[in-house]
Each structure stands twice: as C-alpha cells, then as structure tokens.
C-alpha cells in the first residue's frame, strides 16, 4: 500500500518541464558519473596536498610524564661498587617540540610533481565525464523531440483518417458511396491508430531514458519545453576541427597528464638510489621536579642512501615502464577511433545536402541535423561550452 501511494503521489506531481539547456544543467548536477568524477578530482587534490606536505618542515609538540627504573649492571655492563643494583624509580616530566625537514630528497619532489599530473588527469577525466553526459542528454533530448513530433504527426494522420472514414460512412448511408470504400477507410483509420500507439510508446521510452540520464524520479512526467528547430551551425574544415580536437578533447589531455605522472613516478623510483639529506631535532624542558627543570635539546643532520633494497627500486621502475606502455597503447587506440569519429561527424556539407533532400521527412531531417551538430561539438570537446552556457 505504501509503494502504491508513493507511485500515485509521484505520478500526480507536476510534470518537469525542461528546455534543452535546463536538461544539460540538471545532468551536470545530478548525473552519477559526473558526481563520481568530481569526487575523483577532490581525492586527487588531497593526494597532491599529502605529497606537498612531505616537502615541508614537520613540527610536533609533546608533553609527557614517565616513571623510570633500570638495572645498573645491565646498563653499564657490570655492577658498580657502592651502588645498589638498580636506580629509581624516579619520575621524569618534559614538554617541548620536535621538528624535521627534508633538505635534499628528489624522490619527494618527483612524487609531488606526479601528484600534480595525477590531479590534471583527474580534472581532464571530469571534463570527459561532463562532455559524455552532455552528448548523451542532448542526443536523448533530440530523440525525444523527434518522437514527440512523430506523435503529433501520427495524431494528425489519425484525425485525417477519422474524417475520411466518417465521410465514407456518411456517403454510404446516403447511397452515394460503397461499402468497400467505407471498409478501406476504416482499415486506414485502424492502421493510423496503431502507428499513433507506436509513436506514443517511442516517446514514453525516450522520456524515460532522459529521466534516467538526469537521475530524476522515473515516475515523474517530463515535458519538452523546446520546439524542434534548426540550429545555425558554422562550417568547419576537417583539418581545423582535428587540430582543435587534439588540443581540447579531455580524453587526450587526460592521457597526456597520466603519462607525465607515470614518467615522474619512474624518475622518483630511479632517484631513490641518491642520498637524502635531512635535518631534525627537539627542544624540551626536562626535569625530575618542576624546580629542577632545565632545557635539553638535540639538533642534527642525516645523510641516508640505500645500499640494498631487495629489488624494490628495479620493480618500481619496471612497473612504471609497463604503465607507460599501456598509456601509449590507449593513446594510439583513442587517436585511431577519434580520427574515424571526427572524420564522420564534420561532414556538415553532407548533412546540409541530406536536409535539402528530406522535404518529405522533415522530422527525421531535423533530428539528424541537430544530432550531427551535437556529435561535432562532442568530437571537438566543446559539448558543455555549447549546450550548458
């Protein structure tokens, strides 16, 4: 009963009336893939902050109180005449600060640079997710517009077929027509009604798909506020579109940033063999009682370098080389698919010729034209700039 009441309430709510721009804006806010991409960017930004913190001085405060008792013989290697076998127990209280700072560590620097490149890759991935969301929403919206136009056309044909059938029935009733004419008109009317049912089903399916992309309640009705119309699409040469796409497509920028990150990680692994210089120390007020507290401190510098790592450095370098080869393969595959996709999408002149010859099917022509426009923008990496502004 609760489920039925929920569905009834959702169906009874006001329809969601959307323009194409509003649908795009809603998808960029609510689409799960876009939200996940935003979270990945936030995570990469925190990874960058963590890597940067390794390059900065570290300062810590400490307040402690402890009880000590130790064996004199084990502490000095033998007993001391005249002394008991142990010292204590006694209390030690101290409060102060300690610090450490890297002076020369190329590995930390490379890791920070790699984190920066990983952030750039995540941002490019977010842009790609937004572009993909926009192209899907635009295509679905245009498809729903086409389905709505087909419903209107089908309804018009039903009205016409109904009028012709009524006219044939009247003529037969008055003796001016034949039964075969009435039957033929009735068959045509039923055919047109069947086409109307099919068109309405296609429209409902298209609107349901749009609701899924927008992540809205599928039981809520969606109405299309924009009318089917032609867009002014400037002519674009193939070479210019390709050059713009190489620079603007987020997939290309994502792979380039990932390659930089992998190269920096490989350099960081290689530079772990180099010496690392750091400084550290502490300063405390220390004593057995408050009256006996005196400052104690230690300052020092250390130079560390690995002698044997069990093959870890070589394995990290080999892992980075494999990751770089994978990225290069992905880049080659993307360039091959992208080359073919852009070459097909930029045939604006062909699309215009098809529209000129589509006088008898204007609905399909409008859909193909607008879809080609969206495909061209997607191929050039300009979906959000064109449809969300």
Residue pairs with C-beta under 8 A, 6 or more apart in sequence:
7 219
10 217
10 219
10 220
11 219
11 220
11 221
13 220
15 220
15 221
15 222
15 223
16 216
16 220
16 221
16 222
16 223
17 222
17 223
17 224
17 225
18 26
18 222
18 223
18 224
18 225
19 225
19 226
20 138
20 141
20 226
20 387
21 387
21 388
22 225
23 137
23 141
23 210
23 214
24 134
24 137
24 138
24 384
24 387
24 388
25 388
26 214
26 216
27 34
27 133
27 134
27 136
27 137
27 213
27 214
27 215
28 34
28 130
28 133
28 134
28 384
28 388
30 214
30 215
30 216
31 129
31 133
31 213
31 214
31 215
32 215
33 129
33 132
33 133
34 126
34 129
34 130
34 133
36 129
37 122
37 125
37 126
37 128
37 129
37 130
38 126
40 122
40 125
40 126
41 119
41 122
41 123
41 125
41 126
43 122
44 115
44 118
44 119
44 121
44 122
44 123
45 119
47 115
47 118
47 119
48 112
48 115
48 116
48 118
48 119
50 115
51 108
51 111
51 112
51 114
51 115
52 112
52 115
54 102
54 108
54 111
54 112
55 102
55 105
55 108
55 109
55 112
56 101
57 99
57 100
57 101
58 99
58 100
58 101
59 97
59 98
59 99
60 97
60 98
60 99
61 95
61 96
61 97
62 94
62 95
62 96
62 97
62 98
62 282
62 284
63 94
63 95
64 93
64 94
64 95
65 91
65 92
65 93
65 94
66 91
66 92
67 88
67 89
67 90
67 91
67 92
68 87
68 88
68 89
68 90
68 91
68 92
69 86
69 87
69 88
69 89
69 90
70 86
70 87
70 88
71 85
71 86
72 79
72 80
72 83
72 84
72 85
72 86
72 87
73 79
73 85
79 85
90 288
91 288
91 289
92 286
92 287
92 288
93 286
93 287
93 288
93 290
93 293
94 284
94 285
94 286
94 287
94 296
95 284
95 285
96 282
96 283
96 284
96 285
96 286
97 282
97 283
98 280
98 281
98 282
98 283
99 280
99 281
99 282
100 278
100 279
100 280
100 281
101 278
101 279
101 280
102 108
102 276
102 277
102 278
103 277
103 278
103 279
103 301
104 275
104 276
104 277
105 276
105 277
105 278
106 267
106 268
106 271
106 274
107 268
107 269
107 271
107 272
107 274
107 276
110 264
110 265
110 267
110 268
110 271
111 264
111 265
111 268
113 264
114 260
114 261
114 262
114 264
114 265
114 268
115 261
117 257
117 258
117 260
117 261
117 264
118 257
118 258
118 261
120 253
120 257
120 260
121 254
121 255
121 257
121 258
121 261
124 250
124 251
124 253
124 254
124 257
125 250
125 254
126 250
127 250
127 253
127 381
127 384
128 250
128 251
128 254
130 383
130 384
131 250
131 378
131 381
131 383
131 384
133 213
134 378
134 383
134 384
134 387
134 388
135 374
135 375
135 377
135 378
135 383
136 213
137 210
137 213
137 214
138 370
138 374
138 383
138 387
139 371
139 374
140 206
140 209
140 210
140 213
141 210
141 224
141 226
142 367
142 370
142 371
142 374
143 206
143 209
143 367
144 203
144 206
144 207
144 209
144 210
144 222
144 224
145 224
145 226
145 228
145 366
145 367
145 370
146 206
146 228
146 363
146 364
146 366
146 367
147 199
147 202
147 203
147 205
147 206
148 203
148 224
148 228
149 228
149 363
149 366
150 199
150 202
150 203
150 363
151 196
151 199
151 200
151 203
153 199
153 363
154 192
154 195
154 196
154 198
154 199
154 200
155 196
157 192
157 195
157 196
158 189
158 192
158 193
158 196
160 192
161 185
161 188
161 189
161 191
161 192
161 193
162 189
164 185
164 188
164 189
165 182
165 185
165 186
165 188
165 189
167 185
168 177
168 181
168 182
168 184
168 185
168 186
169 177
169 182
169 185
170 177
171 177
171 181
171 182
172 178
172 179
172 181
172 182
207 221
207 222
208 218
210 222
211 217
211 218
211 220
211 222
212 218
216 222
228 363
228 366
228 367
229 366
230 366
230 369
230 370
231 369
231 370
231 373
233 348
233 369
233 373
233 376
235 348
235 349
236 346
236 348
236 376
238 342
238 343
238 346
241 342
241 346
241 376
241 379
241 380
242 339
242 342
244 380
244 381
245 252
245 338
245 342
245 379
245 380
245 381
246 252
248 380
248 381
248 382
249 338
249 379
249 380
249 381
250 381
251 334
251 338
252 331
252 334
252 338
255 327
255 330
255 331
255 334
258 327
259 324
259 327
259 328
259 331
262 320
262 323
262 324
262 327
263 320
263 324
265 316
265 320
265 323
266 316
266 317
266 320
266 321
266 324
269 313
269 316
269 317
269 320
270 313
270 317
272 306
272 309
272 313
272 316
273 305
273 306
273 313
274 305
275 303
275 304
275 305
276 303
276 304
276 305
277 301
277 302
277 303
278 301
278 302
278 304
279 299
279 300
279 301
279 302
280 299
280 300
280 301
280 302
281 297
281 298
281 299
281 300
282 297
282 298
283 295
283 296
283 297
284 295
284 296
284 297
285 293
285 294
285 295
285 296
286 293
286 294
286 295
286 296
287 293
287 294
306 313
338 379
341 379
342 379
342 380
345 372
345 375
345 376
345 378
345 379
346 376
346 379
347 372
348 372
348 376
351 368
351 369
351 372
354 365
354 368
355 365
355 368
355 369
358 364
358 365
358 368
374 383
374 387
377 383
377 385
377 386
377 387
